[in-house]
């Protein structure tokens, strides 16, 4: 290993670190979107089952003008809405329960200031050899022949 990278073996200054205690709460909170979406799916499935079970009920002299798909489509508006509401209520109840079981802990917050960049000595400028770039025009002796 050469000694040219660091001619003087001075230690690098350590960054400044400041710690401060903070109170944090740790708990498991439910994801409301999952409960609402699950309630909507469950509401739709309950609607399909209820419509399928009530299709065979004797309605007397009434003539059926709406098919199974139409009834499921119409009543699923109610089933999905009620399912979403039930899912949201369950999520709120679980959120309240989890907030009661929450644990309060003390954590240390560490703020680190980066070490100052110090350079001792002078930087030397080195001239790079002339390299043509893509935007430079080609010299006449290297011009591309026309086709």
Buried (B, 14 or more C-beta within 10 A) or exposed (E): EEEEEEEEEEEEEEEEEEEEEEEEEEEEEBEBEEBBBBBBEBBBEBBBEBBEEEEEEEEEEEEEEEEEEEBBEEBBEEBBEBBBBBBBEBBEEBBEEEEEEEEEEEEEEEEEEEEEEEEEEEEEEEEEEEEEEEEEEEEEEEEEEEE
